[in-house]
Amino acid sequence: MSIILRPATRDDLKTIWQMQVEAFRGLLEVYQDYELSPAAESIDKTIARFEQPETVYYFISAEGTDVGVIRIVDGHDGTRKRISPLWIMPEYRNRGYAQAAILAAEAIHGADNWELETILQEKGNCHLYEKLGYRRTGRTDRINDKMDIVYYEKD
């Protein structure tokens, strides 16, 4: 499988936001988390993240099609790099694109000193990160009676 991480520009922000809302809509419906869910965020939050100097949004492209997006936060200062968020559009899931995107991001930004978090109840996400060498930190935050956030690191 071959993917390309293509850096996004300011002109791409509306598309990124629309993709994000669509990609996370199902999780919002399941977990009813209107405060943290990327599906409930305004475009202004996407713009604010993009404008952070340590942030890079990449389109995940496969065979000329944008199948998802990954945001990398890399201060280039020795602090942990972050993946937040990563999504694959529903029609392209379960094809290995998320794994390929993480490996490509690690090739660009360095393979160690990473952090991320995900929904504990999303076993597929947890499996993916653990398969790629991310380990649970031991921190878990209860968001509501349906959802917990679990934290991962990779050294």
MARPASE-648780 format. One record per residue: residue number from 1; residue in three letters; x, y, z of N, C-alpha, C in turn. Coordinates in Angstrom, 2 decimals. Last residue first. Example, Ala and Ser with C-alpha at 12.3 -4.5 7.8 and 13.67 -1.06 7.14 Angstrom:
// MARPASE-648780
REC   num   residuo       n_x       n_y       n_z      ca_x      ca_y      ca_z       c_x       c_y       c_z
REC     2       SER     12.85     -2.25      7.08     13.67     -1.06      7.14     12.90      0.03      7.87
REC     1       ALA     13.19     -5.69      7.80     12.30     -4.50      7.80     13.20     -3.30      7.80
//
This chain:
// MARPASE-648780
REC   num   residuo       n_x       n_y       n_z      ca_x      ca_y      ca_z       c_x       c_y       c_z
REC   155       ASP      8.31      5.84     22.68      9.67      6.36     22.86     10.63      5.82     21.82
REC   154       LYS      5.03      6.80     22.74      6.00      5.96     22.02      7.36      6.60     22.16
REC   153       GLU      1.98      6.71     24.59      3.28      7.30     24.27      4.10      6.28     23.50
REC   152       TYR     -1.52      7.41     25.19     -0.43      6.56     24.69      0.83      7.40     24.49
REC   151       TYR     -4.51      7.35     27.10     -3.33      8.06     26.62     -2.21      7.09     26.28
REC   150       VAL     -8.02      7.25     26.63     -6.81      6.57     27.07     -5.61      7.22     26.37
REC   149       ILE    -11.14      8.35     27.67     -9.98      8.66     26.83     -8.77      7.98     27.45
REC   148       ASP    -14.34      6.80     27.63    -13.12      7.15     28.35    -12.04      7.45     27.32
REC   147       MET    -17.90      6.79     27.53    -16.62      7.02     26.88    -15.51      7.40     27.85
REC   146       LYS    -20.38      6.67     28.71    -20.16      5.84     27.53    -18.71      5.83     27.05
REC   145       ASP    -20.57      8.50     30.73    -20.82      7.10     31.07    -20.64      6.15     29.90
REC   144       ASN    -17.70     10.56     29.88    -19.11     10.39     30.25    -19.34      8.90     30.50
REC   143       ILE    -14.95     10.56     30.35    -15.60     11.70     29.72    -17.09     11.70     30.03
REC   142       ARG    -12.28      9.71     32.32    -13.70      9.41     32.09    -14.36     10.67     31.52
REC   141       ASP     -9.04      9.12     31.25     -9.99     10.13     31.71    -11.40      9.70     31.34
REC   140       THR     -6.14      7.45     32.19     -7.42      7.33     31.51     -8.35      8.38     32.10
REC   139       ARG     -2.77      6.61     32.20     -3.76      7.66     32.41     -4.99      7.37     31.55
REC   138       GLY     -1.07      4.72     31.36     -1.73      4.47     32.64     -2.77      5.53     32.95
REC   137       THR     -0.07      4.93     28.86      0.66      5.61     29.93      0.13      5.26     31.30
REC   136       ARG      0.31      2.32     26.52     -0.57      3.09     27.40      0.25      3.69     28.53
REC   135       ARG      2.45      2.70     23.72      2.08      2.01     24.95      1.20      2.94     25.80
REC   134       TYR      3.04      2.01     20.31      2.57      2.96     21.32      2.14      2.18     22.54
REC   133       GLY      3.64      0.19     18.32      4.62      0.43     19.37      4.25      1.49     20.39
REC   132       LEU      1.71     -0.50     16.54      2.76      0.39     16.05      3.76      0.80     17.13
REC   131       LYS     -0.07     -1.89     18.09      0.66     -2.63     17.06      1.85     -1.81     16.54
REC   130       GLU     -1.19      0.23     19.50     -0.34     -0.72     20.21      0.50     -1.54     19.23
REC   129       TYR     -2.67      1.47     17.48     -1.58      2.19     18.13     -0.63      1.23     18.85
REC   128       LEU     -4.50     -0.63     16.81     -3.62     -0.01     15.82     -2.42      0.64     16.50
REC   127       HIS     -5.85     -1.09     19.24     -5.05     -2.15     18.62     -4.05     -1.56     17.62
REC   126       CYS     -7.21      1.34     19.54     -6.22      0.93     20.54     -5.30     -0.14     19.96
REC   125       ASN     -8.90      1.22     17.29     -7.92      2.29     17.43     -6.81      1.88     18.39
REC   124       GLY    -10.44     -1.04     17.96     -9.63     -1.03     16.74     -8.56      0.04     16.78
REC   123       LYS    -11.81     -0.26     20.28    -10.77     -1.29     20.38     -9.88     -1.32     19.14
REC   122       GLU    -12.97      2.26     21.66    -12.71      1.99     20.24    -11.52      1.03     20.15
REC   121       GLN    -12.96      2.78     24.35    -13.96      1.83     23.86    -13.80      1.51     22.38
REC   120       LEU    -11.03      4.80     24.59    -10.75      3.46     25.11    -11.71      2.42     24.52
REC   119       ILE    -10.18      6.99     22.13    -11.31      6.51     22.91    -11.04      5.05     23.31
REC   118       THR     -6.86      8.33     22.51     -7.98      7.83     21.73     -9.08      7.39     22.68
REC   117       GLU     -3.88     10.29     22.12     -4.94      9.70     22.92     -6.06      9.27     22.00
REC   116       LEU     -0.30     10.47     21.99     -1.63     10.59     21.40     -2.63     10.07     22.40
REC   115       GLU      3.18     11.13     21.40      2.04     10.92     22.28      0.75     11.08     21.49
REC   114       TRP      6.68     10.30     20.86      5.33     10.64     20.41      4.33     10.47     21.55
REC   113       ASN      9.45      9.48     20.60      9.03     10.64     21.39      7.67     11.19     20.94
REC   112       ASP     10.49      8.39     17.27     10.29      8.26     18.70      9.83      9.58     19.32
REC   111       ALA     10.94      8.79     14.56     10.17      7.62     14.96      9.90      7.52     16.46
REC   110       GLY     10.42     11.85     12.80     11.20     11.05     13.73     10.35      9.96     14.36
REC   109       HIS      8.92     13.08     10.85      9.14     13.80     12.11     10.00     13.06     13.12
REC   108       ILE      8.84     11.30      8.65      9.08     12.73      8.46      9.57     13.39      9.75
REC   107       ALA      8.31      8.84      9.78      9.46      8.96      8.87      9.84     10.44      8.67
REC   106       GLU      5.95      9.39     11.13      7.14      9.09     11.91      8.41      9.19     11.05
REC   105       ALA      4.29      9.69      8.92      4.52     10.84      9.80      5.77     10.63     10.65
REC   104       ALA      4.36      7.06      7.95      4.88      8.15      7.12      5.17      9.39      7.97
REC   103       LEU      3.11      5.74     10.08      4.50      5.40      9.72      5.13      6.48      8.87
REC   102       ILE      0.60      6.95      9.89      1.40      7.10     11.11      2.87      6.80     10.80
REC   101       ALA     -0.20      6.09      7.33     -0.06      7.52      7.62      0.80      7.75      8.86
REC   100       ALA     -0.37      3.32      7.64      0.60      3.88      6.69      0.85      5.36      6.97
REC    99       GLN     -2.50      3.23      9.49     -1.18      2.71      9.84     -0.11      3.30      8.93
REC    98       ALA     -4.53      4.32      7.88     -4.14      4.98      9.13     -2.75      4.52      9.55
REC    97       TYR     -4.73      2.47      5.73     -4.30      3.85      5.49     -3.85      4.56      6.77
REC    96       GLY     -5.71     -0.09      5.86     -4.32      0.13      6.26     -3.84      1.55      6.10
REC    95       ARG     -8.35     -0.36      5.43     -7.49     -0.67      4.29     -6.01     -0.43      4.60
REC    94       ASN    -10.30      0.57      7.17     -9.92     -0.85      7.20     -9.15     -1.27      5.95
REC    93       ARG    -11.96      3.19      5.24    -11.45      2.57      6.47    -11.14      1.08      6.26
REC    92       TYR    -13.14      4.62      3.25    -11.77      4.15      3.02    -11.17      3.44      4.23
REC    91       GLU    -15.59      5.60      3.98    -15.56      4.70      2.83    -14.16      4.13      2.54
REC    90       PRO    -14.97      7.39      6.17    -15.64      6.09      6.36    -15.49      5.12      5.20
REC    89       MET    -11.63      8.69      6.12    -13.03      8.83      5.77    -13.70      7.45      5.78
REC    88       ILE     -9.61      8.70      8.94     -9.80      8.14      7.60    -11.29      8.25      7.31
REC    87       TRP     -7.77     10.92     11.02     -8.99     10.25     10.59     -8.88      9.77      9.17
REC    86       LEU     -6.30     12.21     13.87     -6.08     11.41     12.66     -7.42     10.84     12.29
REC    85       PRO     -5.84     15.46     15.48     -6.38     14.12     15.32     -5.85     13.43     14.05
REC    84       SER     -2.90     14.40     16.54     -4.16     14.86     17.11     -4.85     15.87     16.19
REC    83       ILE      0.03     13.25     17.64     -0.92     12.99     16.56     -2.28     13.37     17.14
REC    82       ARG      2.89     15.06     18.75      1.51     14.57     18.93      0.85     14.28     17.61
REC    81       LYS      6.08     14.78     20.32      5.27     15.09     19.14      3.90     14.46     19.35
REC    80       ARG      7.41     15.97     23.37      6.76     14.91     22.61      5.99     15.48     21.43
REC    79       THR     10.23     18.21     23.01      8.99     17.78     23.65      8.35     16.70     22.79
REC    78       GLY     12.33     18.96     21.39     12.54     17.86     22.31     11.30     17.42     23.07
REC    77       ASP     11.54     20.82     19.59     12.27     21.31     20.76     12.50     20.21     21.80
REC    76       HIS      9.67     20.73     17.55     11.10     20.66     17.20     11.98     21.13     18.35
REC    75       GLY      6.99     20.57     18.01      7.66     21.81     18.39      9.13     21.86     18.04
REC    74       ASP      4.51     19.29     16.29      5.94     19.03     16.47      6.64     20.36     16.74
REC    73       VAL      1.66     17.71     15.68      2.14     18.83     16.47      3.59     18.50     16.82
REC    72       ILE     -0.16     16.78     12.87      1.03     16.54     13.67      1.39     17.83     14.39
REC    71       ARG     -3.06     15.35     11.71     -2.46     16.57     12.23     -1.30     16.18     13.13
REC    70       ILE     -4.19     13.78      8.83     -3.48     13.61     10.09     -2.89     14.97     10.46
REC    69       VAL     -6.95     12.62      6.92     -6.10     13.73      7.35     -5.42     13.31      8.64
REC    68       GLY     -8.05     10.76      3.99     -8.09     11.17      5.38     -7.14     12.32      5.64
REC    67       VAL     -7.91     10.37      1.33     -8.70      9.39      2.09     -8.81      9.76      3.56
REC    66       ASP     -7.79     11.89     -1.62     -7.58     12.22     -0.21     -8.52     11.34      0.61
REC    65       THR     -6.41     10.15     -4.34     -7.61     10.52     -3.60     -7.24     10.82     -2.15
REC    64       GLY     -4.19      9.12     -5.63     -4.71     10.41     -6.06     -5.96     10.89     -5.35
REC    63       GLU     -3.61      6.79     -4.20     -4.01      6.71     -5.60     -4.71      7.99     -6.06
REC    62       ALA     -4.15      8.47     -1.29     -3.91      7.14     -1.85     -4.46      7.12     -3.27
REC    61       SER     -3.19     10.79      1.15     -3.62     10.55     -0.22     -3.21      9.16     -0.68
REC    60       ILE     -3.96     12.61      3.75     -3.50     11.25      3.49     -4.07     10.89      2.12
REC    59       PHE     -2.90     15.90      4.28     -3.88     15.02      3.66     -3.22     13.66      3.48
REC    58       TYR     -1.70     17.20      7.32     -1.39     16.50      6.08     -2.64     15.79      5.58
REC    57       TYR     -0.95     20.04      9.19     -1.99     19.13      8.74     -1.51     18.50      7.44
REC    56       VAL      1.20     20.89     11.74      1.13     20.63     10.30     -0.04     19.67     10.08
REC    55       THR      2.11     23.14     14.33      1.13     22.25     13.71      1.33     22.14     12.21
REC    54       GLU      3.63     25.07     15.51      4.11     23.69     15.63      3.20     22.67     14.94
REC    53       PRO      2.29     27.49     15.22      3.51     27.27     14.46      4.02     25.83     14.50
REC    52       GLN     -1.16     27.48     14.64     -0.12     27.20     15.64      1.17     26.85     14.88
REC    51       GLU     -2.97     27.56     12.57     -2.11     28.74     12.76     -1.07     28.55     13.86
REC    50       PHE     -4.41     25.23     12.89     -3.54     25.39     11.71     -2.53     26.52     11.92
REC    49       ARG     -5.90     25.89     15.17     -4.88     24.84     15.22     -3.89     25.00     14.07
REC    48       ALA     -7.58     27.87     14.08     -6.68     28.19     15.19     -5.57     27.15     15.32
REC    47       ILE     -9.00     26.36     12.18     -8.16     27.48     11.76     -7.14     27.82     12.84
REC    46       THR    -10.38     24.64     13.89     -9.46     24.10     12.89     -8.49     25.18     12.42
REC    45       LYS    -11.94     26.52     15.23    -10.97     25.72     15.99     -9.94     25.09     15.04
REC    44       ASP    -13.55     27.51     13.18    -12.61     28.41     13.84    -11.55     27.65     14.64
REC    43       ILE    -15.30     25.51     12.59    -14.17     25.70     11.67    -13.13     26.63     12.30
REC    42       SER    -16.11     23.83     15.66    -16.33     24.86     14.64    -15.10     24.94     13.74
REC    41       GLU    -16.81     20.41     16.50    -15.97     21.61     16.52    -16.35     22.58     15.40
REC    40       ALA    -18.03     18.00     16.48    -18.80     19.12     17.04    -18.02     20.43     17.03
REC    39       ALA    -16.22     16.17     15.60    -17.41     16.38     14.77    -18.24     17.57     15.24
REC    38       PRO    -14.36     15.97     17.63    -14.01     16.76     16.45    -15.20     17.02     15.54
REC    37       SER    -15.64     16.14     20.93    -15.68     15.48     19.62    -15.28     16.41     18.49
REC    36       LEU    -15.82     17.53     23.33    -14.51     17.14     22.82    -14.52     16.61     21.39
REC    35       GLU    -18.56     18.20     23.69    -17.51     19.13     24.09    -16.17     18.81     23.45
REC    34       TYR    -20.32     16.21     23.05    -20.40     17.43     22.27    -19.34     18.46     22.64
REC    33       ASP    -20.55     13.05     22.92    -19.59     13.97     23.54    -19.51     15.24     22.70
REC    32       GLN    -21.96     10.69     22.24    -22.67     11.90     22.67    -21.77     12.89     23.41
REC    31       TYR    -21.12      8.27     21.22    -20.64      8.66     22.54    -21.25      9.96     23.08
REC    30       VAL    -22.48      7.94     18.73    -22.36      6.84     19.69    -22.10      7.35     21.10
REC    29       GLU    -22.29     10.43     17.45    -23.61      9.83     17.67    -23.56      8.73     18.73
REC    28       LEU    -19.53     10.72     17.36    -20.33     11.68     18.11    -21.70     11.11     18.42
REC    27       LEU    -18.88      8.65     15.63    -18.43      8.58     17.02    -19.21      9.55     17.90
REC    26       GLY    -20.05      9.64     13.25    -20.50      8.39     13.83    -20.11      8.25     15.30
REC    25       ARG    -18.53     12.01     12.76    -19.97     12.06     13.04    -20.48     10.80     13.72
REC    24       PHE    -15.93     12.06     11.93    -16.17     11.82     13.35    -17.65     11.80     13.72
REC    23       ALA    -16.11     12.59      9.18    -15.39     11.40      9.64    -15.71     11.05     11.09
REC    22       GLU    -17.49     15.06      9.03    -18.07     13.84      8.47    -17.43     12.58      9.06
REC    21       VAL    -15.65     16.75     10.31    -17.02     16.64     10.82    -17.67     15.35     10.32
REC    20       GLN    -13.42     16.39      8.61    -13.36     16.06     10.03    -14.76     15.84     10.60
REC    19       MET    -14.29     17.43      6.17    -13.91     16.02      6.27    -13.94     15.56      7.72
REC    18       GLN    -14.63     20.11      6.94    -15.77     19.34      6.47    -15.50     17.84      6.55
REC    17       TRP    -11.95     20.78      7.61    -13.00     20.84      8.62    -14.21     20.00      8.20
REC    16       ILE    -10.71     20.45      5.09    -10.28     19.67      6.25    -11.39     19.63      7.30
REC    15       THR    -12.09     22.41      3.61    -12.18     21.00      3.23    -11.80     20.11      4.40
REC    14       LYS    -11.23     24.70      4.95    -12.67     24.39      4.89    -12.87     22.92      4.55
REC    13       LEU     -8.42     24.57      4.54     -9.00     24.44      5.87    -10.50     24.13      5.86
REC    12       ASP     -6.94     24.98      2.25     -7.54     23.66      2.44     -8.39     23.55      3.71
REC    11       ASP     -5.70     27.42      2.36     -6.83     27.28      1.43     -7.57     25.95      1.60
REC    10       ARG     -3.52     26.89      3.96     -4.65     27.63      4.53     -5.90     27.50      3.66
REC     9       THR     -2.60     23.51      3.06     -2.41     24.96      3.10     -3.63     25.61      3.73
REC     8       ALA     -1.12     20.38      4.01     -2.27     21.23      3.70     -1.85     22.70      3.77
REC     7       PRO      1.20     18.07      2.66      0.91     19.17      3.58     -0.26     20.04      3.10
REC     6       ARG      0.44     14.76      2.15      0.55     16.03      1.42      0.22     17.17      2.38
REC     5       LEU      1.70     11.69      2.27      1.24     12.76      3.16      1.52     14.07      2.45
REC     4       ILE      0.63      8.96      0.37      1.46     10.16      0.41      0.85     11.09      1.44
REC     3       ILE      0.80      5.41      0.31      0.10      6.67      0.58      1.12      7.78      0.53
REC     2       SER      0.48      2.17     -0.78      1.26      3.40     -0.89      0.37      4.60     -0.62
REC     1       MET      0.84     -1.18      0.00      0.00      0.00      0.00      0.88      1.23      0.00
//
